[in-house]
Amino acid sequence: MRRYDAVFLDVDGTLLWVDLDIDGYVRDLKPYATNGSLTVEQAEGPIWESLRRHISENINYPSEEELAAFRRENAREVADSLGLDAPAEVLDEVMDRRILHNPYPEAEAVMKKLKGIGFPLYVVSNWDVALTTVLEDLGWTRYMSGIVASAQVGSEKPDGTIFEEALKVAGVPHDRVIHVGNDPISDIQGAAAAGIDAVLIDRKGGIEAPDAVEILPDLRGLLPLVRG
């Protein structure tokens, strides 16, 4: 018998990592600088702060329209702090294009193998309502049986509500699913408190997660684990 019937997957830090192309942002918007110059050193702090704000506040914007307005506001605040006089649509497009979603080398191969041997995969992530679009752009939705984003549910890990919603979507009981993530609190403690087995992906090593059923250096160890 298989040990589990479904796999829940976190995204950021588990399947991919998020980065910013500051050099590209500066190249794109330097012509709009009102003070005569725009450097990477000037832009780096405000842009990263904008991303942190987006991550911390996106749960407050449960629709595509509300998220788009929030993103425009965020992009405008960055531009104003850097003395950029550019149209709102340009600022929004540049900021969106310069946020990079970088897959970990083994991520797609592991998802493909898990799906190929019959394991339904569900994304359970603290993310905005555009998560499906991000996964579509990566070509990953073909591996997913469902996507549960915190901004859509109104609940962020480690809160149990998002896990309960994912269980409803998957149609599996608590003891037949495993959650895979990189954060010892939101992923591991959150899943464990919801009665779900959790695996920690610790790519750098050294994270303590006593509630995890397993700690793996990357996703490749999932295959024998879920098979049991």
N, C-alpha and C positions, 0 to 999 in steps of 0.2 A: 504494500500500500504506500501511496505517496504521503509524505509528512504534511504537505499543505495543498490546498486547492487553488490558491491565488496568491499573487505577490503585489504588495503595495510599494511604490517607489517614490521617494523624494526626488527633487530635481537639482536645485542649486547645491553644489558640493557633493552630489551623489552621481548624477548622470552627466553633469556639465558644471563648468564654472563661469561666472559672469565677470567680464573685464570691460574696460573702457579704452577706446582708441582716442587718446587725448591728442596725439599728433594729427590725426585725421580731422578732429573737431577744429583744431586751430587752423589747419589748411583751408577748411571749408568756410570758416567765418572770419578769417583775418581781413578780407576785403571790407567787412562791415564795421571794423574797429574805428571808433570815433576819436580815440586818443592817439592814433597813429601807429599803434602796435598791438599785437596779441601774441603772447608766448605760451609755451607749454607750462612753464612754471606758474604763470598767472592763472591759467585755466584749470590746472589739475585739482586744486582744492575745491573750488566752487562746483565743478562737475561731479566729483566724488560725493560731495555733500548733497547734491541734488539726487544722486542715485540712492544714497542712504535715506533721504526723506521719502523717496518713492517707495522703498521697501517697507519703511515703518508705517506709512500712511495709506498704502493702496487698498487696504481692507475697507476703507471708508468709501470706496467708489465701486459699487456693485454692478454697474452697467458700463458698456463700451463708451457711451456718450459721456458719462461722468468721468471715466478714466481719461478720456481724450482731453477734456477740459482741464483736469488736474495736471496732465503732462504738459499742456501748453503753458499753464501757469508756472510750472517748474522750469521749463525751458526759458521762459521770459525772465524769471528771477535770476537765472544764471547769466543770461545775456546782459541784463541791467548791471549786475555786479561787475561784469567785465567791460562795460562800456561799448556794447555792440548794438548797432542800430540796423536790425534786419527784420524782415517780415515774419510774422508769427509762424506761418506755414514753413518757412525756411528753417527757423530755429527748431521747430518740432521735428522736421524731417531729418535734420542733421543729428540731433540728439538721439533719435531712434536708430539711425544707421550706425552710430558710433558706439552703441551698446553691443558688446560681443557676447554671444553664447557659444562657448567652446566645449564641445563634447570631450569627455575623457576617452582615451584611446580604445578601451575595451567595451564602452557602454553599449553601442549599437549591436556589436556581435553577441553580447550576453543577452540582450533583449530578444534578438532574433532566435537564438537557441532556445530560450525559455518559451517563447511563443511556439516555436517549432515542435516542442515536445508536449505542448498542450497546456501550458500554464497561462491563465489569463493575467494580464498585467494592468494595474491601475495606478495612475499617478495620483499621489496625495501630497500636495505641496502648498507651502505658504507663498502665494504668488497672486498677481493681479488677474483680472478677468480676461487678459489677453494671452493666458498661458497656452490655450489650444493653438493659437496662431504661431507662437514660438515653436511648439512641437511640430506643427505642420511644416514650418519653414525648414526644420531639420529633417523632415521626412520620417518622423518617429510615430506619428499617430497611427500608422498601419500596425504597430506593435501593441497599441493600447486598446483595452476593452472599455476603459472609462478614464475620465480626467476629473479630479476633484481639486479645485483651487480655493484657497481660503477666502478670497474676496467674493467668490460666488456663494459660499456657504455662510459667511459672516462669522467664521471661527478660525482661529489660527492654532496650529500645533504649538504647545503641547495640550491645548484644550481638547477634551474628549469629543466634543461635538463634531469636529471635522472627521475624526476616525469613525464615529457612528454613521455619519453620512456616507463615508466610503464603503462601509460594510453593507449599507442598504443598496448602494449602487452595484456592488459586486454580488450581492445575494449569497454571502457566505457567513458562517458563524465565526465568532472571535477566534476559536481555537484551530481554525482551518486556513488562516491567512498569516503571512509574515510581512512585516513592514521593514523596509530597508532605507536607512538614511545616515547622514554624517554628523548630526548634532546630538550629543548625549542627552540633552534636555528635551528639545522639541520633538525629536524623532524617537529616541529610546525611552525616556521616562514617560513621554506622552502616550506612546503605543502600549507600553507595559501597564500604565494606569488604566488603559481602556481594555485590558485583558488580551492584548495582541502581542505575540512574539515579535521581537525586534532584533535586527542585525545592524551593527554599527560599521560603517565604512570609514576606516581611519587611515587615510592615505599617507600621512606624515608620521604616524605612530605616536604613542604616548598618551592617548585619551583614555580616561577611566570611565567605564560604563558598566557598572555591576548588574544593571537590569537587562543587558543585552544577552541574548542566547548565544551570540557569536560576534567576534570582532574580526573583520577581514581587511586586508590592505587594499583591496579593490573589489570590483564586482565579479570577478571570475570565480571566486569561491562559492557563489550562490548556487551554481548548477548542482553540485553534489548535495548541498545543504537542503534545498527544497525538495529534492527527490526522496531524501530520507534513507 
